[in-house]
Amino acid sequence: MKGDRVEIVIDAGDTSRTYEVAATKAGRRVEVANQRGGVVEVSEVTRSGTAVRTARFMSSRILALVEHPADGASDD
């Protein structure tokens, strides 16, 4: 749902970096999946299930993964 977003904080050696994947249009949602090999995949997905944008992170480097659901009000 538009407004969904996921923040990912990564250990980048001497510092940390923050990435954000958000559902940018109505009808899209953000999905988080744990893949084999210690990889976490965060994708913006359309209604039909097609991934629009995908970000992959090594799970050993993730410090925090925070899901922010939409407020519930529909913008469609």
Backbone as JSON, one array per atom type, in Angstrom:
{
  "sequence": "MKGDRVEIVIDAGDTSRTYEVAATKAGRRVEVANQRGGVVEVSEVTRSGTAVRTARFMSSRILALVEHPADGASDD",
  "N": [[0.84, -1.16, 0.0], [0.52, 2.23, -0.77], [2.74, 4.31, 0.89], [3.78, 2.49, 2.64], [6.9, 1.59, 4.03], [10.33, 0.59, 4.42], [13.05, 0.74, 6.55], [16.52, 0.24, 6.52], [19.35, -0.34, 8.39], [22.75, -0.46, 7.99], [25.88, -1.95, 8.81], [28.74, -0.43, 7.93], [31.5, -0.86, 8.18], [33.51, 1.42, 9.56], [31.42, 3.11, 10.03], [27.81, 3.62, 9.93], [25.19, 3.0, 7.59], [22.11, 4.15, 6.26], [19.36, 2.89, 4.54], [16.41, 3.17, 2.54], [13.43, 1.7, 1.44], [10.52, 2.28, -0.28], [6.97, 2.17, -0.89], [5.98, 3.67, -3.67], [3.81, 4.35, -5.3], [0.22, 4.16, -5.61], [-1.27, 1.06, -4.81], [1.03, -0.39, -4.71], [3.33, -2.32, -2.71], [5.62, -3.08, 0.01], [7.85, -5.72, 0.39], [9.57, -8.01, 2.51], [12.07, -10.42, 2.45], [13.78, -13.31, 3.58], [16.5, -14.72, 2.19], [18.23, -17.67, 0.98], [21.6, -18.29, 2.02], [22.13, -16.19, 3.69], [21.06, -13.68, 2.97], [19.1, -10.76, 2.87], [16.26, -9.61, 1.29], [14.66, -6.78, 0.09], [11.83, -5.58, -1.4], [9.99, -3.46, -3.65], [6.79, -3.98, -4.69], [4.39, -4.57, -7.27], [0.75, -4.68, -7.71], [0.28, -7.01, -9.14], [2.39, -8.57, -8.43], [4.91, -8.19, -9.48], [8.25, -7.27, -9.14], [9.41, -4.01, -8.64], [11.49, -2.42, -7.65], [14.41, -3.63, -6.08], [16.32, -4.36, -3.22], [19.21, -5.81, -1.88], [20.74, -7.21, 0.99], [23.44, -8.3, 3.04], [22.77, -10.4, 5.69], [24.38, -10.5, 7.95], [25.44, -7.98, 8.14], [23.39, -6.27, 8.77], [22.14, -3.98, 11.02], [19.73, -2.94, 11.93], [16.34, -3.4, 10.97], [13.57, -1.85, 10.06], [10.14, -1.83, 9.78], [7.7, 0.27, 8.45], [4.45, 0.53, 8.4], [1.78, 1.71, 6.25], [-0.48, 4.38, 7.12], [-3.07, 3.46, 7.04], [-5.14, 4.85, 5.83], [-6.66, 5.01, 2.72], [-5.32, 5.96, -0.41], [-6.19, 5.57, -2.95]],
  "CA": [[0.0, 0.0, 0.0], [1.31, 3.45, -0.83], [3.08, 4.79, 2.22], [4.61, 1.48, 3.29], [8.33, 1.76, 3.81], [11.21, -0.2, 5.26], [14.36, 1.33, 6.75], [17.54, -0.75, 6.8], [20.59, 0.25, 8.86], [23.82, -1.39, 7.66], [27.22, -1.72, 9.33], [29.62, -0.2, 6.78], [32.86, -0.75, 8.68], [33.69, 2.42, 10.6], [30.21, 3.91, 10.14], [26.59, 2.9, 9.53], [24.43, 3.65, 6.51], [20.68, 3.89, 6.29], [18.69, 2.8, 3.25], [14.96, 3.13, 2.66], [12.65, 1.25, 0.29], [9.15, 2.72, -0.02], [5.96, 1.98, -1.92], [5.88, 5.03, -4.19], [2.55, 4.58, -6.0], [-0.94, 3.44, -5.1], [-1.33, -0.34, -5.23], [2.3, -1.07, -4.49], [3.64, -2.65, -1.32], [7.01, -3.44, 0.25], [7.98, -7.06, 0.95], [10.88, -8.37, 3.03], [12.25, -11.87, 2.37], [15.08, -13.85, 3.94], [16.92, -15.65, 1.16], [19.3, -18.57, 1.35], [22.92, -17.7, 1.94], [22.25, -15.05, 4.58], [20.73, -12.45, 2.27], [17.76, -10.21, 3.09], [15.83, -8.91, 0.08], [13.55, -5.86, 0.31], [11.34, -5.25, -2.74], [8.74, -2.75, -3.9], [6.08, -4.92, -5.54], [3.11, -4.1, -7.81], [-0.4, -5.52, -7.36], [0.4, -8.31, -9.81], [3.51, -9.32, -7.86], [6.15, -7.88, -10.18], [9.15, -6.4, -8.36], [9.79, -2.77, -9.33], [12.83, -2.14, -7.14], [14.85, -4.62, -5.11], [17.59, -4.12, -2.55], [19.68, -7.01, -1.18], [21.72, -6.92, 2.02], [23.95, -9.44, 3.8], [22.13, -10.34, 7.01], [25.4, -10.29, 8.98], [25.74, -6.55, 8.18], [22.21, -5.5, 9.14], [22.02, -3.59, 12.42], [18.3, -2.77, 12.21], [15.42, -3.41, 9.84], [12.34, -1.32, 10.66], [9.03, -1.72, 8.84], [6.75, 1.33, 8.76], [3.25, 0.33, 7.59], [1.01, 2.91, 5.92], [-1.37, 4.77, 8.21], [-4.36, 2.81, 6.91], [-6.02, 5.63, 4.96], [-6.42, 4.65, 1.32], [-5.14, 7.09, -1.33], [-6.6, 5.15, -4.31]],
  "C": [[0.9, 1.24, 0.0], [1.52, 3.99, 0.58], [3.86, 3.77, 3.03], [6.06, 1.8, 3.03], [9.1, 0.91, 4.8], [12.55, 0.53, 5.33], [15.33, 0.23, 7.13], [18.8, -0.02, 7.2], [21.68, -0.81, 8.72], [25.12, -0.97, 8.33], [28.16, -1.62, 8.13], [31.07, -0.01, 7.26], [32.95, 0.24, 9.82], [32.45, 3.29, 10.83], [28.99, 3.04, 9.83], [25.9, 3.71, 8.44], [22.98, 3.23, 6.61], [20.12, 3.92, 4.88], [17.2, 2.72, 3.5], [14.35, 2.65, 1.34], [11.2, 1.57, 0.62], [8.25, 2.38, -1.19], [5.6, 3.38, -2.43], [4.57, 5.35, -4.89], [1.44, 3.76, -5.36], [-0.94, 2.02, -5.65], [-0.03, -1.08, -5.05], [2.51, -1.32, -3.0], [5.13, -3.0, -1.22], [7.04, -4.8, 0.93], [9.41, -7.3, 1.39], [10.97, -9.89, 3.0], [13.67, -12.24, 2.78], [15.43, -14.93, 2.94], [17.99, -16.59, 1.71], [20.64, -17.86, 1.24], [23.07, -16.45, 2.79], [21.99, -13.71, 3.92], [19.29, -12.05, 2.59], [17.43, -9.36, 1.88], [14.6, -8.08, 0.41], [13.11, -5.37, -1.07], [10.09, -4.4, -2.69], [8.02, -3.56, -4.97], [4.75, -4.32, -6.0], [1.98, -5.03, -7.36], [-0.28, -6.91, -7.95], [1.57, -9.14, -9.3], [4.85, -9.09, -8.53], [7.0, -6.92, -9.34], [9.57, -5.21, -9.21], [11.21, -2.39, -8.96], [13.16, -3.2, -6.11], [16.19, -4.21, -4.53], [17.95, -5.39, -1.78], [20.8, -6.63, -0.22], [22.17, -8.22, 2.67], [23.38, -9.34, 5.21], [23.14, -10.11, 8.13], [25.76, -8.81, 9.13], [24.57, -5.69, 8.64], [22.2, -5.25, 10.64], [20.56, -3.47, 12.83], [17.52, -2.8, 10.9], [14.06, -3.03, 10.42], [11.28, -1.18, 9.57], [8.06, -0.65, 9.34], [5.52, 1.13, 7.88], [2.57, 1.67, 7.31], [0.01, 3.16, 7.04], [-2.76, 4.14, 8.13], [-5.36, 3.56, 6.05], [-5.68, 5.33, 3.51], [-6.34, 5.9, 0.45], [-5.62, 6.77, -2.73], [-7.74, 5.98, -4.8]]
}
